[in-house]
Amino acid sequence: MDFKRLTIEDLDKISPFLENNPRRICDFTPGTAVMWREFFSTEYCIFKDTLVFRVDHFGRPAYSIPLGEGSVAVISQLICDEGEILLINASEADISLLSGHFCLSEISSDRAWQDYLYTADSFKTYSGKKLSGQRNHVNKFKRLYPDAHVEIICDNNIKNVLALHRRLSENAKGGDTAEAEQKIVCEVLERYSDYRQLGICLFVGDAPVAFEIGETVGDTLYAHIEKADIAYSGAYQVIASEFARHFAHEGILYLNREEDTGDEGLRKSKLSYQPFSLVEKFSAKLKKRD
């Protein structure tokens, strides 16, 4: 199997496999795969009309669940080549299917990497008692900033969005993942047309104060990047709602706001939006049956 380093130019090759993926896992979107390619040293191979990724998973090689009709054949080939493999980002249905063909061990699911899945409509209005806090933040923002407006990210305003991100990055927390994310967001904005994402920016007057970027796959809208200036009270709640209003069109039932990575503050925030469910991602070691 011939693995190649993933680049932005490979979007046309991998997108057909990812766009037909029913798992609602953020790692299987074209945007996420390409955005994080350097951080995870992502490689890909298309074998037997099936796509599989190989990544650096905490210092050891791991494979994503193959996408395509030949998934079992691809895993069989990998096991034939290596004896045993580590598979990641598998759904519960994937684990059930694979257990009928291979010997699985050390099956696990890390709470920190479960995706938060919401009903898309709930973000459009924040209706109901449980979302009254978010609704109050939006109303307060509208009272404080009556001249606020939203624009679709395009060539005419991309420099404003990039300037906002750079300003917000100056006070961002450190750490390898945070630094990597800052570089990723810069690249996405600098090569916005190449990434083919959906995005909006929130302005107060002429000043950009928040932006959100993502994409749709199947019946799900994915929010990959969300940034806001917390000096503008309610900016996060407004940009999240406007993102759903702009892009959760007919046929889009869910909104995936990705993981909390174990950050307690982020977890509290994501839970406050009342997720529909948490999408588990399983890892397991696979080898041939004895």
C-alpha positions in Angstrom: 0.0 0.0 0.0 1.4 3.3 -1.1 0.9 6.1 1.5 1.5 9.7 0.6 1.7 12.8 2.8 -1.6 14.7 2.7 -1.7 18.2 1.2 -4.3 20.8 0.5 -4.0 19.8 -3.2 -5.3 16.3 -2.3 -8.8 17.6 -1.4 -10.3 16.5 -4.7 -9.0 13.0 -4.1 -10.2 12.5 -0.6 -13.4 14.5 -0.6 -15.6 11.9 -2.4 -14.9 9.3 0.3 -15.4 11.8 3.2 -18.5 13.4 1.8 -20.3 10.1 1.8 -19.3 9.2 5.3 -22.3 8.7 7.6 -20.5 8.7 11.0 -20.9 12.4 12.0 -17.3 12.3 13.3 -15.4 15.5 12.8 -12.1 13.7 12.0 -13.8 12.4 8.8 -14.5 15.8 7.2 -12.2 17.2 4.4 -11.5 20.3 6.4 -10.4 18.6 9.6 -8.3 16.1 7.7 -6.3 18.7 5.9 -6.2 21.4 8.6 -4.5 19.0 11.1 -2.3 17.2 8.6 1.0 18.6 9.8 0.2 18.2 13.5 -0.6 14.5 13.0 1.8 13.8 10.1 -1.1 12.6 8.2 -0.6 10.3 5.2 -3.3 8.7 3.0 -3.7 5.8 0.7 -6.5 4.9 -1.7 -6.5 1.1 -2.0 -9.3 -1.0 -3.5 -11.4 2.1 -4.0 -11.1 2.8 -0.3 -9.5 5.7 1.6 -7.4 5.1 4.7 -5.4 7.6 6.8 -2.2 6.9 8.7 -1.3 9.3 11.5 1.2 9.8 14.3 -0.9 8.9 17.3 1.1 9.9 20.4 4.3 8.7 19.0 3.1 5.5 17.2 1.5 4.9 13.8 -2.2 4.5 13.7 -4.8 4.1 11.0 -8.3 5.6 10.7 -11.2 3.4 9.9 -11.1 2.9 6.1 -13.8 4.6 4.1 -15.1 2.6 1.1 -16.5 -0.7 0.1 -13.1 -2.4 0.6 -12.6 -1.5 4.3 -12.2 -5.1 5.5 -9.8 -5.9 2.6 -7.7 -2.8 3.4 -7.4 -3.7 7.1 -6.6 -7.3 6.1 -3.8 -6.0 3.9 -2.5 -3.7 6.7 -2.5 -6.6 9.2 -0.8 -8.8 6.6 2.0 -6.2 6.3 2.4 -5.4 10.0 1.0 -8.2 12.0 -1.0 -5.9 14.3 -2.4 -2.4 13.8 -3.8 0.4 15.9 -7.1 1.6 14.6 -8.6 5.0 15.7 -11.7 7.1 15.2 -13.9 4.1 14.8 -17.6 4.3 15.6 -19.5 1.7 17.7 -20.9 0.2 14.5 -17.4 0.0 13.1 -16.2 -1.9 16.1 -19.2 -4.3 15.9 -18.5 -5.0 12.2 -14.8 -5.5 12.6 -15.2 -7.9 15.5 -16.7 -10.3 13.1 -13.6 -10.4 11.0 -10.6 -9.7 13.2 -9.3 -10.2 16.8 -9.8 -6.9 18.6 -8.1 -5.9 21.9 -7.7 -2.8 24.1 -10.9 -1.2 22.8 -11.3 2.2 24.4 -13.0 5.5 24.0 -11.6 8.7 25.5 -14.2 11.2 26.8 -12.0 14.1 26.0 -12.2 13.3 22.3 -15.9 12.7 21.9 -17.7 15.1 19.6 -20.6 17.3 20.8 -23.6 16.8 18.5 -26.5 19.2 18.7 -29.7 19.7 16.8 -29.0 22.5 14.3 -32.3 24.2 14.9 -31.6 24.7 18.6 -28.8 27.1 17.7 -30.9 29.2 15.4 -33.1 30.7 18.1 -31.8 29.2 21.4 -35.5 28.6 22.2 -36.6 26.9 25.4 -35.8 27.2 29.1 -32.5 25.2 29.0 -31.0 27.7 26.5 -32.3 30.8 28.1 -28.7 31.8 29.2 -27.5 31.8 25.6 -30.6 33.7 24.4 -30.0 36.3 27.1 -26.4 36.8 26.0 -27.6 37.3 22.4 -30.2 39.9 23.5 -27.7 41.7 25.6 -25.3 41.9 22.7 -28.0 43.3 20.4 -28.8 46.0 23.0 -25.2 47.0 23.5 -24.2 46.9 19.8 -27.1 47.9 17.6 -24.8 48.5 14.7 -23.6 44.9 14.6 -23.9 42.9 11.5 -22.7 39.6 9.9 -20.9 39.1 6.7 -20.1 35.9 4.7 -16.3 35.5 4.7 -15.0 36.4 1.2 -12.1 38.2 -0.6 -13.5 41.6 0.5 -13.2 40.9 4.2 -10.7 38.1 4.7 -8.0 40.5 5.7 -10.2 41.8 8.5 -10.8 38.3 9.8 -7.1 37.5 9.7 -6.3 40.6 11.6 -8.8 39.7 14.3 -7.4 36.2 14.6 -3.8 37.6 15.0 -5.0 40.0 17.6 -6.8 37.3 19.6 -3.8 35.0 19.3 -1.6 37.5 21.1 -3.4 36.7 24.4 -4.1 33.0 23.7 -3.0 30.3 26.1 0.2 28.4 25.2 0.9 24.7 24.6 1.7 22.6 21.6 -1.9 22.1 20.5 -2.8 25.7 21.0 0.2 26.9 19.0 -0.6 24.4 16.3 -4.2 25.6 16.2 -3.2 29.2 15.8 -1.0 28.3 12.8 -3.8 26.2 11.3 -6.3 29.1 11.6 -3.8 31.4 9.9 -3.3 29.0 7.0 -7.1 28.4 6.6 -7.6 32.2 6.3 -4.6 32.8 4.1 -5.7 30.0 1.8 -9.4 30.3 2.3 -10.5 29.6 -1.3 -8.3 26.5 -1.4 -9.9 25.1 1.8 -13.5 25.5 0.4 -15.0 26.2 3.8 -18.1 28.1 4.9 -17.6 31.1 7.1 -19.1 34.2 8.6 -17.6 37.2 10.5 -19.4 39.3 13.1 -18.8 43.1 12.9 -19.6 45.9 15.3 -19.5 48.9 13.1 -16.3 48.3 11.0 -14.6 46.2 13.6 -14.5 42.4 13.3 -15.3 40.8 16.7 -15.9 37.1 16.0 -15.8 34.6 13.2 -16.7 30.9 12.6 -15.6 28.5 9.9 -16.8 25.0 9.0 -18.4 22.8 6.4 -21.3 20.5 5.8 -21.1 16.7 5.3 -24.3 14.8 4.8 -27.0 16.0 7.3 -24.4 17.6 9.6 -22.9 21.1 9.8 -19.4 21.1 11.4 -17.9 24.0 13.3 -14.2 23.7 12.9 -13.0 27.2 14.0 -14.8 29.6 16.3 -13.1 32.8 17.6 -14.5 35.8 19.4 -13.3 38.9 21.3 -14.6 38.3 24.9 -14.6 42.1 25.4 -17.8 42.0 23.4 -20.2 40.3 25.8 -22.3 37.7 23.9 -20.1 37.6 20.8 -19.6 33.8 21.1 -23.3 33.1 21.5 -24.1 35.4 18.6 -21.5 33.9 16.1 -22.6 30.3 17.0 -26.2 31.1 16.4 -25.5 33.0 13.1 -23.4 30.2 11.8 -26.3 27.8 12.2 -28.7 30.4 10.7 -26.5 30.9 7.6 -25.5 27.3 6.8 -27.9 24.8 8.5 -30.2 24.8 5.4 -32.9 22.3 4.6 -31.6 18.8 5.1 -29.0 19.8 7.8 -30.3 18.2 11.0 -27.2 18.4 13.3 -24.4 20.6 14.3 -21.1 19.1 15.3 -19.0 21.4 17.6 -16.2 18.9 18.0 -14.3 17.9 21.2 -13.4 19.6 24.4 -10.0 17.8 24.6 -10.4 17.5 28.3 -10.5 21.2 29.0 -12.9 21.8 31.9 -13.9 25.3 30.9 -14.6 24.2 27.3 -16.5 21.2 28.5 -18.7 23.3 30.7 -19.4 25.7 27.8 -20.2 22.9 25.3 -22.5 21.2 27.8 -24.4 24.5 28.4 -25.6 24.4 24.8 -27.4 21.1 25.6 -25.9 18.5 23.2 -28.2 16.0 21.5 -25.5 13.4 22.0 -21.8 12.8 22.4 -20.3 11.0 19.5 -17.9 8.3 20.7 -14.7 7.5 18.9 -13.1 4.1 19.6 -9.6 2.9 19.2 -8.5 -0.7 19.2 -5.7 -3.0 18.3 -6.5 -5.4 15.4 -4.8 -8.6 14.3 -5.8 -11.8 12.5 -8.0 -14.3 14.3 -6.0 -17.2 15.8 
